[in-house]
Amino acid sequence: MQGTILVLGGRSEIGLAVARRLASGAPVVLAARRADDLDESERRLRNAGATAVHRVEFDADDVQGQRAVLDDVVARFGPLETVVVAFGVLGDQERAERDVDHALAVVHTDYVAHVAVLTHLAQLLRAQGSGTIVVFSSVAGVRVRRANYVYGSAKAGLDGFASGLADALAGSGVRLLLVRPGFVIGRMTTGMTPAPFSRTPDVVADATVRALRSGAGEVWVPSVLRPLFAVMRHVPRAAWRRMPR
């Protein structure tokens, strides 16, 4: 690694797992709310070989303040090699159906805030002439299900935006890797019944890093979900609406 690894969403289990796999010989910046409460994450990154671990305050929902945080990171810690965009919320579907503010909050974090930060990152890395952005979409956005349509719709928007941005970055020296995991067993899904083909954050991170090193533009985790969803796109709507999350 020649530059800094930046994790936007420094509490994310998947984001941190990816960073640990890339950390050897590189400085890492964890950007998160309450950044002073990341001692264990810093320890694990140092144990993974990070040359330094820095923490910065970052509120993804503060779209007006995003650029200042990114500019400060570059000014203090140098060029960005890999940016892992790993913030997000699952939200409560039942609450979102009766509480407009909650529905808007989910969409703001999972889509609007991503559009803002990815646009800033594309500008910064284009000017730099290099760098990789890792974006986590979800199979929930490939075909939105009634059981989690607020979260799924935000991921659908993010997936489309990131796919288009990847094409726009072609030839610029900047690369975008789009990751589409299925159900991930972790803090965000505690108490939920795992869906078929569920994976852990470490498995998602392993697949992400393999894709980074192979030069891939997108990766499904697990890979069986790609052909499966190619078929599931054609499931009749009356049957689809009964699908669980």
Buried (B, 14 or more C-beta within 10 A) or exposed (E): BEBBBBBBBBBBBBBBBBBBBBBEEBBBBBBBBEBEEBEEBBEBBBEBEBEEBBBBBBBBBBBEEBBEBBEEBBEEBEBBBBBBBBBBBBBBBEEBEEEEEBBEBBBBBBBBBBBBBBBBBBEBBBEBEBBBBBBBBBBBBBBBBBBBBBBBBBBBBBBEBBBEBBEEBEEBEBBBBBBBBBBBBBEBBEEEEEBEBBBBBBBBBBBBBEBBEEEBEBBBBBEEBBEBBEEBEEEEEEEBEEBEB
